[in-house]
Amino acid sequence: MPYKLFHTLTTYFIGLIWLVNGLVCKVLNYVPRHQEIVGSILGKVYAREFTFMIGLSEILMAIWVFSKYKSKLNAILQILIILLMNSLEFMLVPDLLLWGHWNAFFALSFCFIIYFNEFQLSKKLINA
């Protein structure tokens, strides 16, 4: 598969993950476990509102990913956000995570995909 097509498909895959997690899981609240996690970390009183705002932020991240605007900065911020979010969840609410402590593996895998797509595949596109 040519690098450009693979890079484009991977970019859309990354954006779709942010979009689905933000819109479906948090804004539309089809996965209430996300609100439980937020409530356990930030407090139950405004858990729905915080979860909704986090979901909107994830939708904005998806739009930014799809736009490819300042994609290196975007990739760095995605990785930092994922590492921060998952570190907090790993330490504070591992019992609420879908795969428990194994969530860290999936988070690191997603970070690697983001890194590889932006800092390795894009180099190959420039050099091709």
C-alpha positions, 0 to 999 in steps of 0.5 A: 500500500502506498505511504500516502494512502496508509497515512491518510487511512491511519489519520482518519482512523485516529480521528474516528477514535476521538470522534466516537469516544467523544460523541457516542461514549460521552456526549450521547452517553451510550457508555455510562462507564465514562461518566462513572470514571469522571465522577469518581475522579472529579466528583459526582455532582457535575459528572455529567457536565464534565463528561459532556465537556470532555466529549466536546473536547474530543470531538474538537480533537477529531476535527483537528485531526481530520483538518491536518492543521499543525499536525505535529503539534496535534500529535504531540498534544494527543499523546500527552493527553492520552498519557495523562488521562490514562495515568490518572485512570490507571492510578485512581479508578482501575476498577472502572476501566474496560480492561483494567490495568490492560488499558495502559497497553491499549493507550500506549499502542494508540500513542504509538500509532499516532507517533508513527503516523505523524513522525515516521509515515509523514517523513516517508511521504516527504522523502518519496 
